[in-house]
């Protein structure tokens, strides 16, 4: 939404190069008055737009309600109107408004306070005074009356948080009187012209002599302000809201602004190593917000990959400049570790393996001489991520070895680090070990690891009850414990644990409906609970729950077309729906649903041949389709799909890529195919 959030650069000494917003491409809600007037933009223009964002986050309202006003009326309101104090506006009710093609309910004081301090009076008292004055100072019409720099704004916020007096003050009577005179300036216009003309004539010679030096200094200050804004405010602001439920929209605005700043700074970086390091770190964090798998994100996997590539290229450049700099080497490994998960969701496990092996090689060398927490964290994460990619390629034995390596490092090296950091690493290792033991059919070992994972997450949540990542890890642990109990055919315990995880996931999604991670988690757990219901013979409840699963997963497909896991997940849920329909005797509808799943799955498999799991799912789908057609005595079609399924099962068997529960599938499908062919012969 912040297309007008640009950088006002001054190149050289030519005043004609002062930046204006090109083509008037802007979003009125966040545009500063001087931008609408076509005046040059400065750092204070950015402070104004950030003030709008902060005003909306704190009060739930925007400074101005445009309603159905014309563009001219909107511009007049921004350039002449005064925003209401946040402590006052939260007590008002805004009528329903439409944004992004979605109708929003009216904003009421109760709805706003519920997502903030929980009480209207408490929120009003918290905003009144310092926060009112800070926001109104950032939103003043005159750039010179706003905060002059990001440091000044940040310092005033810090003064408020620590209980010190703030710089921001309410407008004085003298200022308001001056504004009144300004609005009625016709009577003094002639005198003003004379004064301005005389003044211009007296100083023009001096101005011409010094303008080049002034403009260059201005450009340098601007560059410094932009750099500080990117690093000391944007990402501080993002980190402050990262764990807040419902913050996804605000994070999207931060992302758009950050990307514009970073790309501009990258062009100016030169050989400044400090700036290059800051840029690489900022691009890394930007990619995390855009689409880091397993974390809260805005759902743009392709953009995340581009940001990670920029971070990696910059850090490789620094590592070449200083090959003995351990921080730069670790930085390369840190960025490389992002490619493991993201290449997996893009359907490129071999690329993930390549990047993760390089990352693990670096951290293996650094770990023996390092007592740094970050080195420890990535030394445990890298083998786990490598194991994930290997498992997707069907190399379960090496995947298990990598997961065991991750656990060993966490247990042996973790004694020197804070409890939560070590527990988090142990959670990752226990989760992966439970997963691989499930693939191997060793369900009791899987359950043991998942129960240990659950115990760790409960301890973490007790230490930090408000930590959203810890709460999500706990929900994931319940989900996995349910999966392990299902593998042991203990369906009551599987259902109880799965539903506990699902309740937590649904709560996360309700609080932040725009969070792609929350949607995926809820969809995954709903699917797993439906699997348990189907396995226990409860077809009706399984079908009811699968409607929810399919709805969530269709939404994710529409959200991010570059993430191949989303359509694959959708096809998987449609396949499970077909199985549930067949189990309930509705073969005709089952065939229709399975054909839809096939139309999604086949193109994925043909374009992502490295993904063993995609081929496995398609083999299962073909088998289900053959069984449903055979039940309706459509033997020709049943023979066709059984044969396709058998071909894939044999292919997977030859690659040693079958899961333990699938070992008999080639034999079973061959027998079913034989029965269909025998029935065809008898009919003749």
N, C-alpha and C positions, 0 to 999 in steps of 0.2 A: 504493500500500500504506500510505500514511500518513494515513488518514482522521482519526486522533487528533491529528495535528500541527496544532493550532489556536493562535490568539492569545488570551492571557488578558488581556482588557481590563477596566479599571476606569473606569466612566463616572460622573462626578460624585463625590459623597462617600457614596453609599448602599452600605454594605458588602454588602447583599444582591445587588448587581449584580456581585460578583466572579465571574468566569467559571468554570464547571465544564464538563466535556465534555458536550455536549447529548446526552441519550439514550444515553449510554455507547457511542457509535459510535466504535470504535477497532480498531486492528490490534494484537493482543497482543504480537507480536514487537517492536514499536517503542514500546509504551506504557511510561511511567515508573511507578515504584511508587506515587507519590502520585496519579497518574491512576486507577490501579486501586482505590485506597482512597477515591476520590471527593473528594479534597482539591483546593483551588484550585491551578491551574497557574501557573507563572512561567517566566521565561526559562530557569531551570535545568531545567525539564521538557523544553524543546526541546533543550538541551545533551545531556540523557540520550538522547533519541531519535536525535540526530545521532551520538552516541557509538556507538549500535547499528549505524548505517549504516557508520561508519568501521571499527568492529570487524569487520564482515562483509567489507568491501572488503579490509582488510589481511590477515585470517586465513582467509577463505573459509568461516568458520563463523559462526553466530549465537551470542550470549553464552549462550543457553539452548537446549537441545534439548527441545522440547515432546513430540515423538513422538506417542503416542496419549493423552496425559494429558487429563483432564477440565478444563473451564474453571476449576473451583475449584483444581485442582492447579496449573494454569498460573499463576493469580494468586498462589498461595502461593510458587511458585518465583521469580516476579519480585520479590515483596515481601520474601522472606526469604533466597532463595538468593544465592550469590556466584558471579559469572562466573569461569571459568578464565582464567588469563593467556593472551593471544593466542599468545605464544611457546611455550606448552605445548600449547594446543589444536590447533595446526597439525600436531603429531606424532601425532594420533589419527585414527582412521577412523570416520566417521559412516556408518551404514547408509543405504540408499536412502531418499529422502524424496519426497513428492509435493507440488508447488506449482503453482497456476494450471492444474490439470487435466493436468499433465505429470509423468511419472516421471523423476526425476533419478538418475544413477548415484551409487554411494557416493562420499563425499568422502575421498580418500586424501591423505597428505602429498605424494606425488609430483604428483598432479593439481593440488593447490593451488599448490605451488611452481613448477610449470611455467608458470603464467600470471602469476607475479610475479617472483621473483628467479632462478628456474630451478633452485634447489638447496635442499633441505630445511634443511640445516645453516646455509646462508647466510641464508635467510629467518628461521630461528629466532634467530640471533644479531642480526639487524637489529631484530627485534621486542623482544627481551629488554632489560629496563632501562627506558629513558625511554618508549618507545612503550607497553610494558605498563602503566607507571604512569599515563601520560596517559589511556589508554583506561579503565582501572579507576577513575580519579578522575572521569571524565565519567559513569561508570555506577554511582556510589555510591548506596546506597539513600536516604540523607538528602540532600535538596536543598541544605542549607547546606554540605555537605562536597564538593559538586561545584564546578566552575568557576562563579564568580558571574556571569560575563558571557561573551559571545562574544569580546570583545576579550581576555579572560584566557585562554580556550582557544586562540585564534589565536596569542597571544603565546607560550604555552608550546610550541606546535608549531613556531613560528619559532625559539625558543631551541634546540629539539632539532635542527632542520635546520642551525643555524649552530654547533652544538657547545657551546652554553652550558648551564649547569645548569638543569634544569626545576623548576617548582614542585611537580609531582606527586611524592608519596612513597608508599612502601608503608605499610600500616596499622601502627600501633604496638601494643605489647603492652597498653598502658593502654586503647586504644580497643577491642581485641578483648575485654578483660576486661569493659569496660562493656557491650558487646553481650551477653555472657553473662549479666550481671546483668539486663539488660533482658528477656531471654528467660525469666528466672525471677523475675519481679517480684511474684508474689502475696504474698510475705512482707512487702513494704514498701508495699503498695497503700494500706492505711489511713492510714499516715503521710503518704504522698504526697498523698492527698485533703485532709488537714488543712492541709498546707503550701500547696497550690494555693489552697484556700479563703481562707486568711489573706492570701496574696499578692494574690489578686483583689480582696478587700475593701479592701486598702490603696491600690491603684492605680486603681480603677475610675473615680474622679472625674477624675483627671488624664487618663486615657485618653479619656474622653468629650469632654474639652475639646480634645484635639489630633487626634482620629482623622480628621476631615475633611481637615486639612492634610496629614497623613501619607498618606492614600489618594490625594490628588491628586498629591502628589510621586511616589508609587509608580507611578501611571498614566503620568506623564510619563517616568519612567525606563524603564518597560516599553515605551512607544512608541519611545524612543530605541534600546533594545536590539533591538526588532523591526526597526527601520530598519537598524541596523548588521548584524544577522544576515542580512537579505536581501541587502545590497550587499557587505559585506566578507567574508562566509563562504560563503553559498550559491553565488554565481556564481564566486567564487574556487575553491571546491571543484569546481564543474562544469567550469571551464576546465582545472583540473588533470587531470581524467580524460577530457576531450573527445576527445583523440587516442589514448586507450588502446583497444586491441582488447578486445571483450567488456564494454564499459562501459555498454551501452545500458540494462540493467536499473537500474543505479545512477542513470543520468541520468533515468530515468522517476521514480524516487523524489524526486530533486531538483526535477523539474518540478512534481510534485503539491504539494510543500511550498511552493515558490516562488509558485505561483499563489494559494494561500491567503493568504500574507503580502502579496503585492502588492495583491490586491483589498481587503484590510483597510486597508493604508496609503493606497490611493487615496481611501478614504472620509474619511481624516483630513488629506489634503494641504493643503486650503484654497488659499491663494495663495502658498504657500512654493515659490518658483521653483527653488530647489536641489533640493528633494524632488521636484517635478514632473519635473525633468530626469532625476533618478535613476529615477523610476518609468517614464518613457518608454523609457529605455535598458534597464531590466530587462524590460519587456514585449517589447521588440524581441528581446532574447536568448532570452526564454522562447519566443516564436514560432519562433525558429531551431531550438531543441531539439525543439519539437513537430512541425514539419513543413516546414522550409525545403528546397525542392527542390534536389537536387545536393549536399546535405550530410548528415552523419550525423544521424539524427532518429529519434524514437520512432514516427512514422507517423500523426500525427493532424492532417491538413491543415486540417480545419474549425476546430479549436482554435487552430492557428497563425494562421489568418486573423483570428480574434477578437482574439488578442494583438496582431497587427500593427495592427488598427484602433484598439485602445486606445492603442498607442504613437503612432500618427499623430495621433489627436485631441488627445493631451496636447501633442505637439510643435507642432501648429498653434496651440494655445492660447498656448504660450510665444512663438511667432513673432509673434503679434498683440500680445502684451504688450510685446515688444521687437523691432520690425520691422527695426532696424538691427543686430541681433545676428547676426553671420555664423555663429556656432556653432549657433544655433537654426535658421537657414535651412538649413544643411548637414544638421542633424538631420532636418528634414522630408524633404529629398531622400534621405537614407539610408533612412528608413522607407518612403518611396514606392517605392524600388528593390526592396523585398521583394515588392511586389504584382505586378511583372511576371511572374516565374516562377510565383508561386502562383496567379494568375488563369489562367495557361496550363494548369496541371494541373487546374484546375477547369473548363476548357473555356470560358473567357471572354476570348478574345484582345483584343476591342475594349476591355474594361475595363483590360486590361494596357497597351494602347497609350496610353490616356488617362493613366494614372498615370505611365507611363514618360516621356511627353512633358513632363509637369509636372516630374518629377525632373530630366530632362536640361536643361530651361530654367534651373533653379536652379543646377546645377553649371556650366553654361556661363557664367553670370554671375559665379560665385565664382572659377572657375579662373584668370582672368588676374591677379587681385590676390592669389591665395593661393599659399603655398609649403608647404601642409599635405599630408601623405601621404594622409589620408582623402579630402580633396577630389579629389586626383589619382585615387585608386582608383575613386571613384564617377563621376568624369567619364569614365572609360574604360568602366566597367560599364554605365552607363545607356544609351548608344547601342547596346551589344551586346544588352542585354535588350529594348530597343525593336525591334531588328532581329529577334529571335526571334519576338516577337508578330506583327510585320508578315509574316514568312515564313509563319506559320501561317494568316494571312488571305489568302495568295496574292500579296502585294505584294513580289515577289522583288527588284525593282530598288531600291526604297527600303531594303529589308533589307540589300542589298549595300552601299548608300551608308552605312548606319549602322555596319556592320561595318568598313568602311574608315575611317570617322571614329574609331572606337574604337582601331584600330591606329595611326592618325596621332597621336592624343593620347598614346598610350603611348610611341611612338618620340620624339616631339618634347619632351614634358614629363618623360619618365622619367629624364633624366640627373641630376636633383637628388635622387633617392631611392635607397634600398637596392636592391641587385641583385635579391634575391628578390622584392621587391614589384613591381618593373618586369617581371621575367620572368613572374610570375603573370598580370599584365595582358596581356602579349603572348601568353601561352598561350591566354587567353580569345579574343583577337582572331583568332589563327591558327585556332583550332578553328572559329569561326563562319564565317570566310572559306572554309575547306575545305568546310564544309557547304553553303554557298550555291553554290559553284562546282560541287559535285556535283549539286545540283538543276538547274543550268543545263547539265549534261552536259560541263562542262569539267574532265574528270577529272585531267588532268595538273596543272592549277592547284590542284585540290583536293589532290592528292598532295603537291605542293610545300609547301603550307601545313601539311598534317598532318605532314610530315617535320620541318618547322621547329618545330612544336609538340612533337614527340617529342624533338628535340634540347634544347629549353628545359627540358622536364620532367626529362630525364636530368641536366642541369646542376643543376637545383634539388634533386634527390634526392641528388646528390653533396655539395651544400652542407649539407643537413639530412637525413641518412639515415633518421632516425626520424620524420620528418614524414609523417603519414598522408595528409593532403590532397595533398601532393606525389606520394606513391606512387600515389594514386588518379588523379591527373592523368596520370601516366605510363601507367597501364593504359588510360585513356581514349584516349591518343594512339596506343597500339598498335592498339586497336580501330578507330579512325578510319583509320589507315594501311592496315589490312586492308580496310576499306570502299573506299578509293580504289583500291587494287590490283584489287579485284573489279570496280570500274567500268571499269578498263583491261583487264579480262579476263585479268589475270595471276593466275590462281587459286592457284598454289603460294605466291607471296609473300603473297597475301591470306590464305591459310590459316595460314601461319607467323606472321604478325603478329597475326591474330585470336586464335590459340591462346595466344600470349604474354600478351596482354591478359586472356584468359579465365582463365589460370592465376593471375594476380595477383588478379583479382576473386574467384575461388573461395577463395583464401587469406584475403582480407578477410572473406568471409562465414563461413568456418569459424571464425575467431577471434571473430566477433560475430554469431551467428545471428539476433539480435533486431533488427539494424540494417536499417531499411527501405531506406535508400540502398544498402547492400551487396547486398540482395536484388534491387533494381531493376537495379543495374549488372551483376550476374551474369546476370540474365535477358536484358538487352539484348544483352550481348556473345555469349551463347549463341545467341541468335536470329541475330545477324549472321554467326557462324561457320556456322550451319546454312544461311543464304542462300548462302554461298560454296560449301559442299558441294553444294547443289542445283544451283547454276549450273555446277559442274564435272562434273555427272552422277553424283555419289556419293549416290544417293537413300537407300541403307540407312543410312549414317552420319548423313545429315541427319535422317532420321526418329528415329534413336536419340537424337540431341542435342536434338531438338525435344520429346521426352518430358520432359527435364529443364527446358527452357524453360517449357513449359506448366505443369508442377508449381510452379515458382517463381512464375509470374504468377498462378496460381489463389490461392496463398497471399497475395499482395499484395492481390488483390481483397477477400479476407476481412478483411485487416488494416485497410483504410481505405476505407470506402464512398464518402466524399466526393471522393476523387481519381479523376476520370474517366479519367485516363491509364491506370490499372491495368486496367480492363476492356477499354479500347481496345487496349492492348498484348496482352492475352490473345487477343482476337479476331484480331489480326494474326498471332500465332503459330499459332493454329488454321488460319488461311487458308494460311499457309506449309506447315503439315502437310498440308492438303488438296492443295496443289500437288505436294508430294513424293509423296503417295499416287497421284495421277493420273499423275505421271511414271513411277512404277513399275508402272502398269497396274491398280492396285486402285481402280477408279472408284467402286465401291459404297461402300467405306469412306470414300473422299474426299468423296463427297456428304454422308454422315452428319456428318463433321467440319465441312464447310463450312456445313451448316445450323445447327450449333451456333454457329459464328462469326457467322452472320447474325442469330441470335436475340439475340446480345450487341450487335452493331454497329448494327443498325437503330434501337433506342431511343436510343443515344448520338447518332447523326446527327440524329435528329428533334428532340432537345432541345438540340443544340449546333450550330446551323446555321452559325455564324461560322467553325467550324473546317474549313478547306478540306481539311486532311489526313485528317480523318475521312471526308469524302465520297469522297476519292480511294481510300481503303482499301476502302470499301464498293463502289465501282465495280469495283475489281479483284476483290473477292469474288464479285459477281454474274457477272462474266465467267468466273471459274474454275468457278462452279457451272454455268453454261450449257455450258461445254466438257465437263465431266465427264458431264453428262446427255446431251449430243450423242454422246459416245463410246459410251454405252449405248443409243443410238438412241431415247431418250425425247425425241422431237422437240418435242412440245407444251410440256413443261416447259423444255426447252433454249431454245425460242423465247421463253418468258416471261422467263427470267433474262438472256438475251442482250439483250432489249429494255430491261430495267431497267438493265443495265450501260451500254448505249449512251446512254440518256437522261442518265445521270449524267456520262458522258465528254463528251458534247456540252455539258452545262451547265458543266462545268469549262473546256472549250475556249472557250466564250463569255466566261468570266470571266478568260481569259488565266492560268489557274491550273495548267496542266499542267506537269509536270516534263519535261525534255528527253527522257527515255526513254519518256515516255507520249504524245509528239506524234502518233504513228501509231495510238494505241489507238482513237479514234473510227472510223477507216477500217477497221482490222482487225476490230473487233467488228461493224461493219456488214456486212462481207463474210461473216463467220461466220454472222450472222443470215440473210443472203440464202441461204447454202448450206443451212441448216436448213429454210427455207421451200421451197426448190426440192425438197429431198428429200421433204418432206411432199406436195407436188403430184405428184411422180413416183409415190409410193406409192398415191395415189388412182387 
